Amino acid sequence: MRRLALAVLLLTAVMSAGPAAAITNGTVDGNRHPNTGGLVSSTQYSDGTWIYCSGTLISPKVFLTAAHCGEEGERVLVTFETAYQAGGKVYEGTFYADPGYPGPSSDAHDIAVVVLDKVVKGIAPAKLPTADSLSNLSSDQTFTSVGYGAYEVTNSPGGHQYLYNDVRMVATGTLNATNKTWLRISMNPSTGNGGTCYGDSGGPNFLGTTDIVAAITIIGDAVCRSTNVVYRLDTSSARTFLAEHVTLP
């Protein structure tokens, strides 16, 4: 599957959970998060969908995503449509990854931006967190995960199938654990949580119901039902990279 290759490039050793990186147990986002977009492939695939990673507009010309979603200097396409179809509106730009990627599991540097050729008009960029503001979150802190990835995982005799429709989706998860560069967010549906899956890599995890992107989706469990592991944006490492492209709070 085309999306699995992107999601498993990194961090199979980060946690005991396997790779992941789509919104499951969520709802259609509509226009709630217009600054969340997707990276669009120029190739049509047999499953009829085109978005392979997600991300967030953080300035009028800068789109935040994950480093494992592209190659340095690559020309890419970004859409902000709520339900993308072939021929839909896209913005062209150039992909720039953190030069430290791929780093060790303690700090993978899995962060990148797309510098767009033209200003995105009519969409307010999301905000970034202030330095070290996520280190002492309460255990009941929630996060709003948004992306275009698989919306359902089915289990059939042939194995698990991941269903896509390139619709922007949203779900809420609850904090499990915090460490130096990562947050672990529960997306267990049995506790009322939802979360991410293949195709949501690089997408935002907003702090509660705010427009602050606390972290970006990187990895999780293989069938997208347990833990969403996300890369913090308040660390000195992430901020050093982001400062090259945007003004930090």
C-alpha positions, 0 to 999 in steps of 0.5 A: 500500500502506498501510504504504508511506505511513507508511514513506516520509514521512521521510528519502528524502534521508538515505542513498543507500538508498531508504525502508524501515522488516519483519523479513526473513530472520528467525524468529518471535520468540515470547516472546523480546521481549514488550516489543516491540509494534505500533500497530494500525489500527482499519481492516481492510485488504484484505490482512487485517492491521492492524499498521502500525508497531512499537515498544517498552514503555520504562516501564509506561505509555510505548511508544516508536515513530517520529514518522512513525508517527502524528500529535501528540495522536492516539489510538492502539491498541497490542498486545503479542500475538505474533501479532495478530488482529482483536479481540486485546488492545490498549491505548489511548493518546495519541501524542506526537512529538518537536516537532523532527520532521521535522528535517534529515537530520543529525537527523530527530527521528523519535522518538515515544511513546504514553502509555498510559491504563493500566499494562501489567502482566506485561511488563518494559519494555526499557532505554534506553542511557546517554548517548553509549554507542553512539559507539565500537561495534566493527565486529562489533557485532550488533543484534537487530531486532524488529517486526511488518512484512513478513516476505518480499519477492517479485519477480513480473512485477507488481513487488515484493510485501510479505507480512505476517501481523502476527506478531512477528519477530526478526532479527540484523544487524551494524553497518556505520557510525555517525554523529552520530544514525544507525546503519547496520546490515547486513541482507544475507542473503548475509552471514547478516544479517537486518533490517527492512522496511515495518511495522517502523518505530519498532521496537527494535534491541536492542544484541546480545542485551541488553534495551537498545534502542540505536536505533529503525528508521526507513528502509532500502533499498526491497526490504529486503535491504541496510541498516537505518538506525536512529535512535540513542537515546543522543544528547542530542537523543533523550534530551531528548525521552525525558526528558519521558516516562521516567527516563533511565539 
